[in-house]
Amino acid sequence: MTRSAEFDAFGPWVDQVQNASEVPGLYRDYPVDFTASRLVLKVPRNISRRDALPTMDLYDHLIIVAPAALTVLSRTGSSFTDCSLGYADIVAITDTVDLVDGRLSILTRAGDTLAVPYNGSSQEVITRLIDVLGELTRAAPRSAAAMILPATDAPPALDLLDLGKHDVGLVTSYFDLLRHHFGASLLAAHGRAGLIPRGGLLTRAVHTLYPMTLHGAVLCRTETELHILGRKAWLVRGNAPDLSRSHSTIPLGAIDRVTVAPHPKYLAAVVVTVRLGEATFDIVLPAGSAAERALGAHPAA
């Protein structure tokens, strides 16, 4: 089997593509304007180095951040599909990492989600990608004025142990956000809490042994974006520690309205729905919490 530079360089990391010679063979015929594009990345297959062969197509995605649109080429067998999104069509970007399992999800105004799994060792590269996408989505023209979040009575503060020892990771993520986004301000924060189901005695007894946890969250804002820091899932059964983290970014100009409704299965919890065109972004929060108030949610009609 003939070795290649692509095979020799293959690993779990997301790499920047600088020129045509570094484009994976599968995508070599796709025209990429390296002069105009802000960033081009190749995302490897989720296989170990020892299982890779020189004859394989080793990259699942090629991400092209061009001036007019984001294009993602995705491997399907021995071919690939392409998906292009105008920056005004991007209404939310969520980056989730659970140990080494990363996932970048891009929500569109039509309600579609473009998901790119990646190895968590490439977090720095993905953060750079999100920064560039954020810059381009903020600059994209939108039909409505940016949503105005209600002012808090007094700017809240957040110290390392304020959310409890199990949610120190959320606070450190908040500190990272402040360092990365100059001028970001805290809207609200809360730690995890156990939930009581709406069902009868049997359902509640089962939850006593295998409880449902509503995970904590930190909400921040900049002049143009809402930032939501949390875990991989809002609700998780059991007592195992959750070390995942999630960071969602929503342009304020993409928000049409925010509504709130009681959670259908659990007491003392609400579902806040951020409506973004045909898309919706759901957030599960403690009922009556500062986070619910910070979003200015109104009861659903």
N, C-alpha and C positions, 0 to 999 in steps of 0.2 A: 504494500500500500504506500502511495506517495505521500510524504509529509508536506505540509504547507505552513506558511507563516501564520495563517488563521488557526490551524490546529495547534501549533507550538505555543501560541499565546492564549489558548483557551483556558478559562477558569470561571469561577462563579461570579466575577465582578462585572458590572456594567461599565463599558469602555466608551470614551469619546472617539468618534470617527473623524479624522482630520482631513482625509482626502479619499479619492476614488479607490486607491489601492487597498484601503483598510475596510471597505464595504464588504460584508460577508458575501460569499459567492452566490447565495440564493437570491440576493437583492441587487446583484451587480448591474442588471439591465435597467433598473429604475433610475430615472434622471434625478440626480441630487445636485443642487446648486450650492456648493460649499462656500462660495464667495458671499452669497446673500443670506444663507441660513445662519441663525443665531447659535444653533447647537444641533449636533447629530450624534445620537447614541445607539449602540448596539447592545441588546439584552440577551444573555446566553440562555441556552436550554438548562432546565433544572436537572442536570445529570452530573455525576462525579467525574473528575478528570480521568479516572481509570476506565470508565465506561465509554469515553469518547473515542471515536475513530476518525481518521483523516477523510473517510468517504462520507461522513455525516454532514448535514446542514446543522451547524452548531449554535445558531442564534435564532431565538424565537421572534424577536422584534427588532425593527430598525425605526428609531424615533427621529423625525426630522422637524425641527422647529424653524419653519420658513417664515418670511415676513408676513404673508397673507393668511397662512393656515398652519395648523399642526397636522402632520401626517404620520400615521403609525402603520408600518408594514408588519404583518403578522404571518408567521409560518403556518401553513396548512399542508401537511404531508411534504411533497416535493415541490409545492408551489407556495404562493402567499397571497393574502388579501391586503387591500389598503383601505384605510379610513382617514378622511381629512375633515378637520373641524376648523371653522372660522373662530377666531378668538372671542367674538361677541356671543358665540353659541355655547361657550364654556361657562357654566354657572356654579360649579363647585369642584374643588380638587381635594381628594382625601388621600393622605399617605398613612398607611398602617404597617407597623412592624411588630411581629411576635417572635422574639428570639431572632432566628436568621430568615424567617419568612416575611418578606416585604410585599406590599401590594399598593400600587398607585392606581387610583380610580378617578376618572374624569367624568363628571355628570354634565350632560348637555341640556340645553333648553327644551329639546324635544322629548326629554325623559329617558334617553339612552345613556348607558354607562360603558365607557371604554376602560378596561382593566388591564394592567400590565403587572404580572407577578415579577418579583426580583429578589435577589439574595440580599439580606439585610446588611452585609458587609459593604454594600455600595451606597449606603445612606447619604454620604457626602455628595455623590454625583447626582442622586435623585433630588436632594435639596437644591442643588444648583438648577436642575431642570424646572422644579417648581417655582423658583425665583424668576426665571426667565418667562415661564408661562404666566405668572402673576403680573409681571410688568406688561406683557402684551394684552392680557385680558383687561387690565385696568385702563389701558389706552384705547381699547376697542369702543366704538360708539354704541350707545344703548338708547333705547327709545324712551326710557323713564328716568326720572331723577333718582339719585341714590336714596335708599331708605334711611330715615333718621331714627337712630335708636334712642330711647328715652334716657334722659340724664339721671344719674344716680344722686341720691341726696348727699353722699360724701364718698369720695373715691375710696374703694375698698383696698385693703392691703392683704398680702399673703406671705406668711412665713413658712419655713420648711415643714413643720409638723402640724400646721393648721388643719389639714384634711385627714389627719391620722397617720399612723405609721405605715399602713398599707398603701397609702396614696402619696407617699413622698415622691414617687416617680412622676406624678402629674405636676407637682410643684416644680420639680427640676425642669420638666418640659416647658413650664411657664417661664422660668428664668431664662431658658434657652431662647424662647420666643422673644423676650424683651431684648436680649442681646442682638438678635437677628433682625428684628423689626423695630427700628428706632421710632419712638413716638407711640408705640402700642400701649394701650391702657387696659386695666383689668375691669371687667364688667361684673363678674360674679364667679364664685367657686364653691363646690361642695364635695365632700367625700362620699364613699360608698355607703349603702344602707340596705338592710334586709327589707323585703317587701312581703306583705300579707296578701294572699290570693283572695279573689272575690267569691270563690267557691264555698262549698259546705265544709263540715267538720273533717271529712275524710281527706279532702284536698288540703286543708290546713295542716292536718297531721303529717301528710307526706312531705309538705314543705318544711315542717319542723325538722325532719331527718335530712332533707335534701333541699335547703333553702334557696330562694331566688335572691340574687344580689343585683341591685341597681347600682351600677358603677358611677364613680365620681366624674366630674367634668370641671374644666376651667374655661370660661368664656372671656375673650378679649376682642378688642376692636382697634383698628387704625382708622384714618380718615376715610379709607375707601373699602375696607374689608372687615368681615366678621371672621374671627378665628375660634375654633372649637377644639379643645384638647380633651381627649378621653381615652377609652380603651377600644379594643377591637370590636366589642359588642356592648350595647347598653345593658342588656340583661343576661346574666349567666347563672346557671344552677350549680349548686355545690359550694364547697368551702376551699377549693384549691386556690392558691394565690394566682393573680393575673398580672403578668409582667408585660403584657402588650401595651402599645401606645398608638394613639391615632391623632392625627392633626388634619382638620378640615378647614379649608379656606373658601369663603363665599364672598364674591364682590357685592357690596351693598347695592350697587346699581342693578344687579340681577334679581333682587328680591321684589316680588310683586306684593306679597302680604304674608303675615304670620298668624296662624290660628292655634288654638289649644283645645284639647279634648281630654276627658278622663281616660286613663289607660283601661282598655276593655277587660283585662284579666287581673289587675292588681290595684289594691287600694293605695291611696297616698302617692300616686304617681300619675303624671300627665304625659301626653304625647304632644309635643310642640312641632307643628308642621310648617316648614318654610317653603313657600310656593314660589317657584322659579319658572315661569312659563308653564309648559306642560309637565315639568319635573317637580318632584317634591323631595324634600330632605327632612327626615323625621329625627327628632331628638327626644329622648325619654328623660324626664326630669322629676325631682320631688315636687309634689303639688304645693303651690304657694311659695316656692323657693325664690331666692333672689335671682337665680338664673332665668326662671320663667318671667319674672318682672322685667329683667334686663332686656329681654327680647321684645317687650311690648306686645306680647301675644294677647289676642282677643278670643273669647269663646267662639267655637265654630257655630255657625247658624244652623 
